[in-house]
């Protein structure tokens, strides 16, 4: 069965990547980069960017951090870096872009990342492997899918049935956007759409602009950029049409959380500050804070991306993975054949620790 093979390959890739990383020559000391896909991001002067930053400098603790991809979908995290909220909490973020939740999970298992921003399903996959290390979700960053469907040709009123007989450039099997799209197609009764899932995420746009596919599924700011350039037309928001879905989480190994609860709490606090600032800042302030992370992207595109994500209520006010959202997640995994019904976890606490989220804003936390 193709779907079953997909998850098997996913799990194997995590193990292989973890072993390769742990046997390599890369330093595991604090501050060492966890990969070469993306440079560390620490804009100069960020410690003084926030008006509430403490006047007495703290000795910063370096957190090796892996993000799944670079997208405005994760804006609160970038804001926390840009405005110095991590530094206020005593942390320096050494960031690498993994280009996949499987790679982000592998970095955690190998010890080459302390915290990863990945799909929460990775914690379930690793848990069911019964290995020596397990992952735990400690902050639910997004509660909607962040991808948008763009069409090659302009349509006046898009319907999901329009995908019948069409080709869509999508994401790799087992990834959150691929499973959300697949579940949405099933829900809408579209059975004959061809979804291409074997193109690397970094090559998807190139494949589309060179003539492959009738539709493409992308995140912001790529979606707004393609529309602005006249290379595609907006068709639908998967986040709006699918509904609530816990797509992106901050995750660490159970051992790391147990050994460094103060770091986890500081990290959670900083992201919460980023989200709060994002909701109150002016458009110019938001664009200025995010532009260092999206070189070559105009202020206009950054702001249109932010507005799209805000309008679909992407970032929950309380960044907690609830039992209801966890159930939705597991049902999607089962529907997509990457989780067997008998593997469904009854207890959220097996793969999540929401205690840090519940302490946001408390005195001394």
C-alpha positions as CSV (number, residue, x, y, z in Angstrom):
1,X,0.0,0.0,0.0
2,X,1.5,3.3,-1.1
3,X,0.4,5.3,1.9
4,X,1.8,2.6,4.3
5,X,5.1,2.7,2.5
6,X,5.2,6.4,2.7
7,X,5.1,6.4,6.5
8,X,7.6,3.6,6.6
9,X,10.0,5.6,4.5
10,X,9.4,8.6,6.7
11,X,10.3,6.7,9.9
12,X,13.3,5.2,8.2
13,X,14.5,8.6,7.0
14,X,14.3,9.9,10.6
15,X,16.4,7.0,11.9
16,X,19.0,7.3,9.1
17,X,19.3,11.0,9.4
18,X,19.7,10.8,13.1
19,X,22.4,8.2,12.9
20,X,24.2,10.1,10.2
21,X,24.0,13.3,12.2
22,X,25.2,11.7,15.4
23,X,28.2,10.1,13.7
24,X,29.3,13.2,11.8
25,X,32.0,15.7,12.8
26,X,29.7,18.6,13.7
27,X,30.2,20.0,17.1
28,X,27.3,19.6,19.6
29,X,28.5,22.4,21.8
30,X,26.1,25.3,22.5
31,X,26.0,27.7,19.6
32,X,27.0,25.1,16.9
33,X,24.9,25.2,13.8
34,X,22.5,22.3,13.2
35,X,22.7,22.4,9.5
36,X,23.7,24.4,6.4
37,X,20.3,25.1,4.8
38,X,19.9,28.4,6.5
39,X,22.2,30.7,8.5
40,X,21.7,31.5,12.1
41,X,19.4,34.5,12.4
42,X,20.1,37.1,15.1
43,X,19.5,40.6,13.7
44,X,22.0,43.1,15.0
45,X,20.7,45.4,17.8
46,X,17.8,43.0,18.5
47,X,18.4,43.2,22.3
48,X,17.5,46.9,22.2
49,X,14.7,46.6,19.8
50,X,12.0,46.1,22.5
51,X,11.1,49.0,24.7
52,X,10.7,46.6,27.6
53,X,14.2,45.0,27.3
54,X,16.1,44.9,30.5
55,X,18.9,47.5,30.9
56,X,21.3,45.0,32.5
57,X,22.5,42.5,29.9
58,X,21.9,38.8,30.7
59,X,24.3,36.0,30.0
60,X,22.5,34.4,27.1
61,X,22.0,30.6,26.8
62,X,22.2,29.4,23.2
63,X,19.4,27.3,21.9
64,X,20.1,25.2,18.8
65,X,16.8,25.6,16.9
66,X,15.5,23.9,13.7
67,X,12.6,25.3,11.8
68,X,10.7,23.1,9.3
69,X,10.7,25.7,6.4
70,X,10.9,29.5,6.2
71,X,7.4,31.0,6.1
72,X,5.5,34.0,7.4
73,X,3.2,31.3,8.8
74,X,5.6,31.3,11.7
75,X,5.7,35.1,12.2
76,X,5.4,35.1,16.0
77,X,8.7,33.3,16.3
78,X,10.6,35.6,13.9
79,X,9.1,38.6,15.8
80,X,10.4,37.2,19.0
81,X,13.9,37.1,17.5
82,X,13.7,40.5,15.8
83,X,12.2,42.4,18.8
84,X,14.6,40.9,21.3
85,X,12.0,38.9,23.2
86,X,14.2,35.8,23.3
87,X,17.1,37.8,24.6
88,X,14.8,39.3,27.3
89,X,14.2,35.8,28.4
90,X,17.9,35.0,28.4
91,X,18.1,33.0,25.2
92,X,20.0,33.3,21.9
93,X,18.4,31.3,19.0
94,X,20.9,29.6,16.6
95,X,18.5,28.8,13.8
96,X,18.7,26.3,10.9
97,X,16.0,25.5,8.3
98,X,15.5,21.8,8.0
99,X,13.2,21.6,5.0
100,X,11.0,19.0,6.5
101,X,9.5,17.8,9.8
102,X,11.3,14.5,9.4
103,X,14.6,16.3,9.3
104,X,13.7,18.5,12.2
105,X,12.8,15.4,14.3
106,X,16.0,13.7,13.3
107,X,18.0,16.7,14.5
108,X,16.4,16.4,17.9
109,X,17.0,12.7,18.2
110,X,20.6,13.1,17.2
111,X,21.2,16.0,19.6
112,X,21.9,18.5,16.8
113,X,18.9,20.6,17.8
114,X,17.5,21.5,21.2
115,X,14.1,22.6,19.9
116,X,12.4,22.1,16.6
117,X,9.4,23.7,15.0
118,X,7.7,20.8,13.2
119,X,4.4,19.1,12.7
120,X,3.1,17.6,15.9
121,X,2.6,14.3,14.2
122,X,6.4,13.7,14.4
123,X,6.0,13.2,18.1
124,X,3.5,10.5,17.5
125,X,5.6,8.8,14.9
126,X,8.7,8.8,17.2
127,X,6.6,7.6,20.2
128,X,5.3,4.6,18.2
129,X,8.8,3.6,17.2
130,X,9.4,2.7,20.9
131,X,13.0,4.0,20.7
132,X,15.3,5.3,23.4
133,X,14.3,8.9,22.8
134,X,10.8,10.4,22.6
135,X,9.6,13.9,21.6
136,X,7.2,16.1,23.4
137,X,5.1,19.0,22.1
138,X,5.3,22.0,24.5
139,X,3.7,24.9,22.4
140,X,1.1,24.8,19.7
141,X,2.1,27.7,17.4
142,X,-0.6,27.4,14.7
143,X,-4.1,26.0,14.7
144,X,-4.8,26.1,10.9
145,X,-3.1,24.8,7.9
146,X,-1.0,27.6,6.4
147,X,-1.0,26.6,2.7
148,X,-2.9,28.2,-0.1
149,X,-4.0,26.7,-3.4
150,X,-3.1,28.7,-6.5
151,X,-4.2,28.1,-10.1
152,X,-2.4,28.6,-13.3
153,X,-5.5,30.0,-15.0
154,X,-7.8,32.6,-13.5
155,X,-11.2,31.3,-12.3
156,X,-14.1,33.5,-11.2
157,X,-15.4,31.2,-8.5
158,X,-13.3,28.3,-7.4
159,X,-14.9,25.0,-6.3
160,X,-12.9,22.0,-5.1
161,X,-14.6,20.0,-7.8
162,X,-12.6,22.1,-10.3
163,X,-9.6,19.9,-9.4
164,X,-11.3,16.9,-11.0
165,X,-8.9,15.6,-13.7
166,X,-6.3,18.4,-12.8
167,X,-2.7,18.2,-11.6
168,X,-1.6,19.8,-8.3
169,X,2.0,20.3,-7.2
170,X,1.8,19.4,-3.5
171,X,4.0,18.4,-0.6
172,X,5.7,15.2,0.3
173,X,3.7,12.2,1.5
174,X,3.1,12.2,5.3
175,X,3.6,16.0,5.6
176,X,0.9,18.1,7.2
177,X,-0.1,20.1,4.1
178,X,-0.2,16.9,2.0
179,X,-2.5,15.2,4.5
180,X,-4.8,18.2,4.9
181,X,-5.1,18.5,1.1
182,X,-5.8,14.8,0.8
183,X,-8.4,14.9,3.5
184,X,-10.1,18.0,2.0
185,X,-10.3,16.3,-1.4
186,X,-11.9,13.3,0.2
187,X,-14.3,15.4,2.1
188,X,-15.3,17.3,-1.1
189,X,-15.6,14.0,-3.1
190,X,-12.8,14.8,-5.5
191,X,-11.3,11.4,-6.5
192,X,-9.5,12.0,-9.7
193,X,-7.2,14.9,-9.0
194,X,-3.5,14.0,-9.5
195,X,-1.4,15.4,-6.6
196,X,2.4,15.4,-7.3
197,X,4.2,14.7,-4.0
198,X,7.8,13.8,-5.2
199,X,9.1,17.4,-5.9
200,X,11.4,18.8,-3.2
201,X,9.8,21.8,-1.4
202,X,12.6,24.1,-2.7
203,X,11.8,23.1,-6.3
204,X,8.0,23.3,-6.3
205,X,7.7,26.9,-7.5
206,X,10.3,26.3,-10.2
207,X,8.4,23.3,-11.5
208,X,5.2,25.2,-11.5
209,X,6.5,28.4,-13.2
210,X,8.2,26.2,-15.8
211,X,4.8,24.8,-16.8
212,X,4.2,21.7,-14.6
213,X,0.9,21.3,-12.9
214,X,-2.5,23.1,-13.1
215,X,-2.4,24.1,-9.4
216,X,0.2,24.5,-6.7
217,X,-0.1,24.4,-2.9
218,X,2.2,26.9,-1.3
219,X,2.7,29.0,1.9
220,X,3.2,32.7,2.4
221,X,5.0,34.8,1.2
222,X,5.4,32.5,-1.8
223,X,1.7,32.6,-2.5
224,X,1.4,36.4,-2.6
225,X,4.7,36.6,-4.6
226,X,3.4,34.3,-7.4
227,X,0.1,36.2,-7.5
228,X,1.8,39.6,-7.6
229,X,4.1,38.5,-10.4
230,X,1.1,37.3,-12.4
231,X,2.3,33.7,-12.5
232,X,-0.6,32.3,-10.5
233,X,-4.1,33.1,-9.2
234,X,-5.5,32.7,-5.7
235,X,-8.0,29.8,-5.6
236,X,-8.5,28.8,-2.0
237,X,-7.2,28.8,1.6
238,X,-6.8,25.2,2.9
239,X,-6.8,26.6,6.4
240,X,-10.2,28.2,6.0
241,X,-11.8,25.4,4.0
242,X,-10.5,22.5,6.2
243,X,-11.0,24.2,9.6
244,X,-9.1,23.9,12.9
245,X,-6.0,21.7,12.6
246,X,-2.9,21.8,14.8
247,X,-0.2,22.0,12.1
248,X,2.9,23.5,13.7
249,X,4.3,22.9,17.1
250,X,7.5,23.6,19.1
251,X,8.9,20.2,20.1
252,X,11.9,18.9,22.1
253,X,13.0,15.6,23.4
254,X,11.5,14.5,26.7
255,X,15.0,14.4,28.2
256,X,15.8,18.0,27.2
257,X,12.5,19.3,28.6
258,X,13.1,17.4,31.9
259,X,16.7,18.7,32.1
260,X,16.0,22.3,31.0
261,X,12.5,23.4,32.1
262,X,13.7,27.0,32.6
263,X,14.8,27.2,29.0
264,X,11.5,25.8,27.7
265,X,9.5,28.2,29.8
266,X,11.7,31.1,28.6
267,X,11.2,30.0,25.0
268,X,7.4,29.8,25.4
269,X,7.3,33.2,27.0
270,X,9.2,34.8,24.2
271,X,7.0,33.4,21.5
272,X,3.9,34.6,23.4
273,X,5.4,38.1,23.5
274,X,5.9,37.8,19.7
275,X,2.3,36.9,19.1
276,X,1.0,39.7,21.4
277,X,3.3,42.3,19.7
278,X,2.1,41.1,16.3
279,X,-1.5,41.8,17.2
280,X,-0.8,45.4,18.4
281,X,2.0,46.7,16.2
282,X,1.5,49.0,13.1
283,X,1.9,47.6,9.6
284,X,5.2,49.3,9.1
285,X,6.5,48.0,12.4
286,X,5.5,44.4,11.5
287,X,7.1,44.7,8.0
288,X,10.4,46.1,9.4
289,X,10.6,43.3,12.0
290,X,10.0,40.5,9.5
291,X,12.0,41.8,6.4
292,X,15.4,40.5,7.7
293,X,14.0,37.0,7.5
294,X,12.6,37.3,4.0
295,X,15.3,39.0,1.9
296,X,14.0,40.1,-1.4
297,X,10.4,40.1,-0.3
298,X,8.7,43.5,-0.5
299,X,7.0,45.2,2.5
300,X,3.7,44.9,0.6
301,X,4.0,41.2,0.2
302,X,4.9,40.7,3.8
303,X,1.9,42.6,5.0
304,X,-0.5,40.9,2.6
305,X,0.8,37.5,3.9
306,X,0.3,38.6,7.5
307,X,-3.3,39.7,6.8
308,X,-4.1,36.4,5.2
309,X,-2.9,34.5,8.2
310,X,-4.6,36.8,10.7
311,X,-7.9,36.6,8.8
312,X,-8.0,32.8,9.2
313,X,-7.1,32.9,12.9
314,X,-3.9,31.1,12.4
315,X,-2.2,31.8,15.8
316,X,-4.4,30.8,18.8
317,X,-4.6,33.2,21.7
318,X,-3.8,30.3,24.0
319,X,-1.1,28.2,22.2
320,X,-2.2,24.9,23.7
321,X,-2.6,21.6,22.0
322,X,-6.0,20.5,23.3
323,X,-7.4,17.0,23.5
324,X,-9.9,18.0,20.8
325,X,-7.2,19.3,18.4
326,X,-5.1,16.2,19.2
327,X,-8.0,14.0,18.2
328,X,-8.5,15.9,14.9
329,X,-4.8,15.4,14.2
330,X,-4.8,11.7,14.8
331,X,-8.0,11.2,12.7
332,X,-6.3,12.9,9.8
333,X,-3.3,10.7,10.2
334,X,-5.5,7.6,10.2
335,X,-7.5,8.8,7.2
336,X,-4.2,9.2,5.3
337,X,-2.9,5.8,6.2
338,X,0.1,6.9,8.2
339,X,-1.3,5.9,11.5
340,X,-3.1,2.6,12.2
341,X,-6.3,2.9,14.2
342,X,-4.9,0.7,16.9
343,X,-1.9,3.1,17.2
344,X,-4.1,6.0,18.1
345,X,-3.0,7.5,21.5
346,X,-5.7,8.0,24.1
347,X,-3.6,10.1,26.3
348,X,-2.3,13.5,25.0
349,X,0.3,13.7,27.8
350,X,2.2,10.8,26.2
351,X,3.5,13.2,23.5
352,X,2.8,16.7,24.9
353,X,3.5,18.8,27.9
354,X,1.3,21.9,28.0
355,X,2.3,23.0,31.5
356,X,4.7,25.7,30.2
357,X,1.9,27.3,28.0
358,X,-0.3,27.5,31.1
359,X,2.3,29.5,33.0
360,X,2.6,32.2,30.4
361,X,2.1,35.6,32.1
362,X,2.4,34.2,35.6
363,X,4.6,36.1,38.1
364,X,8.1,34.9,38.0
365,X,7.6,32.6,35.1
